[in-house]
Amino acid sequence: MAKTLRVLAWIMGVACVAIGFFHLLAGNAAIPGIADPGPTIDSFGRFMGAIFAGYGAAWIWAARQAPVPARAVRWLAAVFLLGGLSRVLSIAADGWPHGFQVVLMVIELVLSPVYFLLADADERAARAGAPTGVAQRA
């Protein structure tokens, strides 16, 4: 369980940093299903790309800790879940988005509880004396 948490945290971090930089660099072209959104949405999308890259960096930071801090995982998972729930709210308010956005919503709603379930796995392993996968830091 501890190794699963660490691997998933790394994957989440790297994916979010990559996605964030893609949005930062590509602007409106990074948003599927959007037609001529203009400079306001481009500015917003690039800003959110930078924020998302920072979110990914926080996951990488957590994955590098020994043990992976459960509190950080819970906070990061809560933000991820809030993003998924925000997409549900958007559907209720404005209807169904591009299919790719629906896939992302499903990932957010399914993966968040997995992170909550695994959040303290590395801390429990460390208390039990099992290796946490990273050398202890001073």
C-alpha positions as CSV (number, residue, x, y, z in Angstrom):
1,M,0.0,0.0,0.0
2,A,2.8,2.4,0.9
3,K,4.6,1.8,-2.5
4,T,1.2,2.2,-4.3
5,L,0.7,5.6,-2.6
6,R,4.2,6.8,-3.5
7,V,3.9,5.7,-7.1
8,L,0.5,7.2,-7.5
9,A,1.7,10.5,-5.9
10,W,4.7,10.6,-8.3
11,I,2.4,9.9,-11.3
12,M,-0.1,12.5,-10.2
13,G,2.7,15.1,-9.7
14,V,4.4,14.5,-13.0
15,A,1.2,14.4,-14.9
16,C,-0.1,17.6,-13.4
17,V,3.2,19.5,-14.0
18,A,3.2,18.3,-17.6
19,I,-0.5,19.2,-18.1
20,G,0.0,22.5,-16.4
21,F,2.9,23.5,-18.6
22,F,1.0,22.3,-21.7
23,H,-1.8,24.7,-20.8
24,L,0.6,27.5,-20.0
25,L,2.4,27.1,-23.3
26,A,-0.4,26.2,-25.7
27,G,-3.1,28.5,-24.3
28,N,-6.5,28.0,-25.9
29,A,-5.2,25.2,-28.1
30,A,-4.9,23.0,-24.9
31,I,-8.7,23.1,-24.3
32,P,-10.6,20.5,-26.4
33,G,-14.0,21.5,-27.7
34,I,-13.5,25.2,-27.3
35,A,-14.2,27.5,-30.3
36,D,-12.6,30.9,-30.6
37,P,-12.6,31.7,-26.8
38,G,-10.6,34.9,-27.2
39,P,-7.8,36.5,-25.1
40,T,-9.7,36.5,-21.8
41,I,-10.1,32.7,-21.7
42,D,-6.5,32.4,-23.1
43,S,-5.2,34.4,-20.2
44,F,-7.3,32.5,-17.7
45,G,-6.3,29.1,-19.2
46,R,-2.5,29.9,-19.1
47,F,-2.8,31.2,-15.5
48,M,-4.6,28.0,-14.5
49,G,-1.9,26.0,-16.2
50,A,0.7,27.6,-14.0
51,I,-1.5,26.9,-10.9
52,F,-1.9,23.3,-12.0
53,A,1.8,22.9,-12.5
54,G,2.3,24.1,-9.0
55,Y,-0.3,21.7,-7.8
56,G,1.7,18.9,-9.5
57,A,4.9,20.2,-7.8
58,A,3.1,19.8,-4.4
59,W,2.4,16.1,-5.2
60,I,6.0,15.6,-6.2
61,W,7.1,17.2,-3.0
62,A,4.8,14.9,-1.0
63,A,6.0,11.8,-2.9
64,R,9.7,12.7,-2.0
65,Q,9.1,12.8,1.7
66,A,9.9,9.9,3.9
67,P,7.3,8.9,4.8
68,V,4.8,10.4,2.4
69,P,2.8,12.8,4.7
70,A,-0.8,11.7,5.0
71,R,-2.0,15.2,5.8
72,A,-0.5,16.6,2.6
73,V,-2.0,13.7,0.6
74,R,-5.5,14.3,2.1
75,W,-5.3,18.1,1.3
76,L,-4.1,17.4,-2.3
77,A,-6.8,14.7,-2.7
78,A,-9.4,17.1,-1.4
79,V,-8.5,19.7,-4.0
80,F,-8.6,17.1,-6.7
81,L,-12.1,15.9,-5.5
82,L,-13.2,19.6,-5.4
83,G,-12.2,19.9,-9.0
84,G,-14.3,16.8,-10.0
85,L,-17.3,18.1,-8.0
86,S,-16.9,21.5,-9.7
87,R,-17.3,19.7,-13.0
88,V,-20.5,18.1,-11.8
89,L,-21.7,21.6,-10.8
90,S,-20.8,22.8,-14.2
91,I,-22.9,20.0,-15.8
92,A,-25.8,20.9,-13.6
93,A,-25.5,24.6,-14.5
94,D,-24.6,24.5,-18.2
95,G,-24.9,21.0,-19.5
96,W,-22.4,18.4,-20.7
97,P,-19.0,19.5,-21.8
98,H,-16.6,18.0,-24.4
99,G,-16.3,14.2,-23.8
100,F,-12.6,14.6,-22.8
101,Q,-13.7,16.8,-19.9
102,V,-16.2,14.1,-18.8
103,V,-13.4,11.5,-18.8
104,L,-11.3,13.9,-16.6
105,M,-14.3,14.3,-14.2
106,V,-14.6,10.5,-13.8
107,I,-10.9,10.2,-13.1
108,E,-11.1,13.0,-10.5
109,L,-14.1,11.5,-8.8
110,V,-12.7,7.9,-8.8
111,L,-9.1,8.6,-8.0
112,S,-9.7,11.0,-5.1
113,P,-11.2,8.4,-2.8
114,V,-8.2,6.1,-3.6
115,Y,-5.8,8.8,-2.4
116,F,-7.9,9.2,0.8
117,L,-7.8,5.5,1.4
118,L,-4.0,5.3,0.8
119,A,-3.2,8.6,2.5
120,D,-1.6,7.2,5.7
121,A,-0.1,4.0,4.1
122,D,3.5,5.2,4.1
123,E,3.3,6.6,7.6
124,R,1.8,3.3,8.9
125,A,4.6,1.4,7.1
126,A,7.2,3.7,8.7
127,R,5.7,3.2,12.2
128,A,5.8,-0.6,11.6
129,G,9.5,-0.4,10.7
130,A,9.0,-1.2,7.0
131,P,11.1,0.7,4.4
132,T,9.2,3.7,3.0
133,G,10.9,3.7,-0.4
134,V,13.0,6.9,0.2
135,A,16.0,7.4,2.5
136,Q,15.1,9.4,5.7
137,R,15.9,13.1,5.4
138,A,17.6,15.0,8.2
